[in-house]
């Protein structure tokens, strides 16, 4: 029998071994991005105008998700990470992300600003699409793979344009699912 510690090691270092964690499908593939977004974790009209306001709004959308510590701890971790490495990835998008103990699968919150949010320390880029990713601390492989998938989607002009035009949460989920299946 494989111990939980050995199973975590296998999951992160050996891509062909089975994964028995909630964030992975039964085929050993990561869940679709759309499946990582809990109900209520999409806001198509963020009111924030600055980085710290946007991070607060995103964090508040995932408060109470299984395994997450207090909202203050989540926000503190996100702010600390943002101070070290800016989350803006260009083309009006940002992917703030952290790994922390607690959640058993990645949690994704999506926000859109119609006016744009002054993002980052230099304050030069206006961000309209934000994807906050909170992943389990014991699965860095899945965390990096999920960030990569989000970035691939956001670097496609047609995907960004579609996400900026959606009117309902359901539409956003459909767009993510459709395009994510292509890059996964």
ABEGO torsion letter per residue (X at the ends): XBBAAAAAAAAAABAABBBABAABBAAGBBBBAAAABBBGABBABBABABAAAAAAAAAAAABGBBGBBBAAAAAAAAAAAAAABBABAEGGBBBBBBBBBGBABBBBBBBBBAAEBBBEAAGABBBABBBBBBBBAABAAAAAAAAAAAAAAAABAAAAAAAAABABAAAAAAAAAAAAAAAX
